[in-house]
Amino acid sequence: MTTTFSIEFFIVIALAIGATFFVFVVSIGLIINKWVEQRNVRKHERLYGYYSELLADLLLQPVPGLPAGHRTSALFDQYEALLVPVKSGLSWSTPARKGLHRTAIRNVLVDFAQDLTGESLNRLQYFFYSLGFVDEEITLLESRQWWVRAQAARNLGLLRARRATSALTLALEDRHDDVRNEAMQSLVVLVGVEALGAIFEMVKGITRWTGLGLSIIVRQFEDRSIPYLIKALKSEDQSVVLFSIEMLAEIGFVSAVDPLIELARDYPNITIRSAAIQALGRLSDERSERLLRELLANPYPSIRASAVKALERVGSPGSIPYLVERVLAGEIQERLSAGRALARSGKRGLEELRMFTGHRDQLVKRVAAHVLEEVEGLGERS
């Protein structure tokens, strides 16, 4: 028994010593790793500072004037001559050292691109091409890491890399929202309003985040985006159709009334039809009134409700008989919307509402009284 106890004791001591040694080795490893990381950070900071000064001088220093009508290649020859010291230094570096220096140079150029304009920006763009960074960024669009792809898409736009147009167009189908958004923004920078054609054709399943970025782009172009939005109404992707409907209504493109009428009448999806009907109401164009009245008798409740809401916005005296029917029959919200539409249809519509306050149907009486209270209260406040 004493022998067994001694063996167990030595095993415990050995395990304790092993565990202590393991913790010691791991601690030393962490300290060394942290020291290496800090050293690398300092090295990157020094390189970034060095190239910031060097490249700022190369980008801003004057170059000899060229004669009128000079070839573009003559200007590029001047830019290439400015890069000789940078390229010469890189050519003598080891692969690892060269990679560190190229990373610093790329970061400096990308940061400078956000602040420079005119000839200095043109010079910077040439540097980015000449040093091979454009091709590298295009390759990074295929990275497995979404944040690398998103940064590459952003950089290509900042550097006005027109060579990347095709690659950025393909990135519109990326599985990650941020990559698609950056690709859209960069394509707009490179191509202008025509980029909307590719965007609406390639983007699928527009999310709220993507829609926000895309709406900013559309507002930027306003009237010039109309043809692309109207064309997008025929997209096979319903999220694209819904987005286009919303933008056409929000900005108030009355030229979209006829295409929206077609959608509201014939589109096979009820959600799309309802959105188109509501958009017609927001546009308040008389061309849509006839269809809106017809849709008040549609068998689908959501279609009827959308049509009533649309007429509420339009305020059409010619729709009064149809609205009266909806006050007398339908869901409560539909009746309320029809009552509000009557109130906006002028004096005759208000008279119809007041007559309903004496109706034998209690629900009709309550709807009329509620709407009149809303209208009169609004009148008093105004």
Buried (B, 14 or more C-beta within 10 A) or exposed (E): EEEEEEEEEEEEEEEEEEEEEEEEEEEEEEEEEEEEEEEEEEEBEEBBEBBBEBBBEBBEEEEEEEEEEEEEEEBBEEBBEBBEEBEEEBEEEEEEEBEBBBBBBBBBBBEBBEEBEEEBBBBBBBBBBBBEBBEBBBEBBEBEEBEBBBBBBBBBBBBBBEEBBEBBBEBBEBEBBBBBBBBBBBBBBBBEBEBBBBBBBBBBEBEEEBBEBBBEBBEEBEEEBBEBBBBBBEBEBBBBBBBBBBBBBEBEBEBBBEBBBBBBEEBEEBEBBBBBBBBBBBBBBEEBBEBBBEBBEBEEEBBBBBBBBBBBBBBBEEBBEBBBEBBBEBEEEBBBBBBBBBBBBEEEBBEBBEEBBEBEEEEBBBBBBBBBEBBEEEEEEE
